[in-house]
Amino acid sequence: MVSQELLAFLVDLAAKLSGYPPIPVDALPPVQVLSEAELAKAVCPEAAAGCTNIAATFETEHYVIYLRDTLDLENAADNSFLLHELVHVLQHKARGDAIFADCPTTLKTETEAYQAQNAYLKREGQFLRFGEALGFMSCAGEQNTFFTRDIMIDPLIVK
């Protein structure tokens, strides 16, 4: 169970760090805490065995956030995954399903969420950073879609 206080804190920060308009806690999707196997089955029903490295995900079709049950939500490194998914919720509220319309847009969507997550981790005194692998991804037929610096640069909003 995720506390309303934590959700309120994280959605407020997600809005500030991402630049998306805030939404009230009661407009957030439900958060379901699942085991690794349950999460893999929910996210990758046809290939669950190859889908076990997921910490959290926002499912737009059913408007729900799934969190792995091994996350310690009292720990900033772990609850940063929830903040990342809350950025996706804010993106979805602002732009709808277009946030995952195509490969370049999906990479931009993920980059924004990782930027906010990494800014939050820096704010909390954590040395961890996530999303570096996006710097090595490109969309078919496009070169240099994104670079690691796009993910790791701290937004100007961070203080």
C-alpha positions as CSV (number, residue, x, y, z in Angstrom):
1,M,0.0,0.0,0.0
2,V,1.3,3.4,-1.0
3,S,0.5,6.2,1.4
4,Q,-1.4,9.2,0.2
5,E,1.3,11.4,1.8
6,L,4.0,9.8,-0.3
7,L,1.9,10.1,-3.5
8,A,1.1,13.8,-2.8
9,F,4.8,14.5,-2.2
10,L,6.0,12.6,-5.3
11,V,3.4,13.9,-7.7
12,D,4.1,17.5,-6.6
13,L,7.8,16.9,-7.2
14,A,7.1,15.1,-10.5
15,A,5.2,18.2,-11.7
16,K,7.9,20.6,-10.6
17,L,10.8,18.5,-12.0
18,S,9.1,17.7,-15.3
19,G,7.4,21.0,-16.0
20,Y,4.0,19.3,-16.6
21,P,0.9,20.7,-14.8
22,P,0.2,19.1,-11.5
23,I,-2.8,17.0,-10.8
24,P,-4.6,16.2,-7.5
25,V,-3.8,13.0,-5.7
26,D,-7.4,11.8,-6.2
27,A,-6.9,12.0,-10.0
28,L,-3.9,9.6,-9.9
29,P,-4.3,6.1,-11.1
30,P,-4.4,3.3,-8.5
31,V,-1.1,1.9,-7.5
32,Q,-0.9,-1.9,-7.4
33,V,2.0,-3.6,-5.7
34,L,2.9,-6.9,-7.4
35,S,5.5,-9.6,-7.0
36,E,8.2,-9.9,-9.7
37,A,6.3,-12.7,-11.4
38,E,2.9,-10.9,-11.3
39,L,4.5,-7.7,-12.6
40,A,6.2,-9.5,-15.5
41,K,2.9,-11.2,-16.4
42,A,1.0,-7.9,-16.2
43,V,3.5,-6.1,-18.4
44,C,4.5,-8.9,-20.8
45,P,1.8,-11.5,-20.7
46,E,3.2,-13.4,-23.7
47,A,6.8,-13.3,-22.7
48,A,6.8,-12.9,-18.9
49,A,10.0,-14.9,-18.5
50,G,12.0,-12.2,-20.4
51,C,10.4,-9.3,-18.5
52,T,11.7,-9.6,-15.0
53,N,13.8,-6.5,-14.6
54,I,10.9,-4.1,-14.2
55,A,10.6,-2.0,-11.0
56,A,7.5,-0.1,-12.0
57,T,5.4,0.8,-15.0
58,F,2.4,3.0,-15.8
59,E,-0.2,1.2,-17.8
60,T,-2.1,3.8,-19.8
61,E,-4.8,1.5,-21.2
62,H,-6.1,0.5,-17.7
63,Y,-4.9,3.7,-16.0
64,V,-2.9,1.9,-13.3
65,I,0.7,2.1,-11.9
66,Y,2.3,-1.3,-11.1
67,L,5.1,-1.4,-8.5
68,R,7.3,-4.3,-7.6
69,D,6.8,-5.5,-4.1
70,T,10.5,-5.5,-3.3
71,L,10.7,-1.7,-3.5
72,D,11.3,0.1,-0.2
73,L,9.1,3.2,-0.6
74,E,10.8,4.8,2.4
75,N,14.0,4.9,0.4
76,A,14.5,7.7,-2.2
77,A,16.3,5.4,-4.6
78,D,13.4,3.0,-4.7
79,N,10.5,5.5,-4.6
80,S,12.2,7.4,-7.5
81,F,10.7,4.7,-9.7
82,L,7.3,5.8,-8.5
83,L,8.2,9.4,-9.3
84,H,9.3,8.3,-12.8
85,E,5.9,6.7,-13.4
86,L,4.1,9.7,-12.0
87,V,5.9,11.8,-14.6
88,H,4.3,9.4,-17.2
89,V,0.9,10.0,-15.6
90,L,1.4,13.8,-15.9
91,Q,2.6,13.4,-19.5
92,H,-0.5,11.2,-20.3
93,K,-2.8,13.8,-18.7
94,A,-1.2,16.6,-20.8
95,R,-0.8,14.8,-24.1
96,G,-2.8,11.6,-24.0
97,D,-1.7,8.4,-25.8
98,A,0.5,10.5,-28.1
99,I,3.3,10.1,-25.5
100,F,3.9,6.6,-26.9
101,A,2.8,7.3,-30.5
102,D,6.1,6.3,-32.2
103,C,9.7,5.4,-31.4
104,P,11.1,9.0,-31.2
105,T,8.2,10.2,-29.1
106,T,8.5,7.3,-26.8
107,L,12.2,7.9,-26.3
108,K,11.5,11.6,-25.6
109,T,8.8,10.6,-23.1
110,E,11.2,8.3,-21.3
111,T,14.0,10.9,-21.4
112,E,11.8,13.4,-19.6
113,A,10.8,10.9,-17.0
114,Y,14.4,9.8,-16.4
115,Q,15.5,13.5,-16.2
116,A,12.9,14.1,-13.4
117,Q,13.9,10.8,-11.6
118,N,17.6,11.7,-11.7
119,A,16.9,15.3,-10.6
120,Y,14.9,13.9,-7.6
121,L,17.7,11.5,-6.7
122,K,20.2,14.4,-6.8
123,R,17.9,16.5,-4.6
124,E,17.7,13.6,-2.1
125,G,21.5,13.2,-2.0
126,Q,21.6,9.9,-3.9
127,F,24.4,9.2,-6.3
128,L,22.4,6.7,-8.4
129,R,21.3,7.8,-11.9
130,F,18.9,5.8,-14.2
131,G,18.2,5.8,-17.9
132,E,21.7,5.8,-19.3
133,A,20.8,3.0,-21.7
134,L,18.5,5.4,-23.6
135,G,21.6,7.1,-24.7
136,F,22.5,4.0,-26.8
137,M,19.1,3.6,-28.4
138,S,17.9,4.9,-31.7
139,C,14.8,4.4,-33.8
140,A,15.0,2.5,-37.0
141,G,16.2,4.6,-39.8
142,E,17.4,7.4,-37.5
143,Q,20.8,8.0,-36.1
144,N,21.7,9.8,-32.9
145,T,18.1,9.9,-31.6
146,F,19.2,10.7,-28.1
147,F,22.4,10.9,-26.2
148,T,23.3,10.0,-22.6
149,R,23.7,13.7,-21.8
150,D,20.0,14.3,-22.6
151,I,19.1,11.9,-19.8
152,M,21.7,12.8,-17.3
153,I,21.5,16.6,-17.5
154,D,19.8,18.1,-14.5
155,P,16.8,20.2,-15.3
156,L,17.2,23.9,-14.6
157,I,14.3,23.6,-12.1
158,V,16.4,21.6,-9.6
159,K,17.5,23.5,-6.5
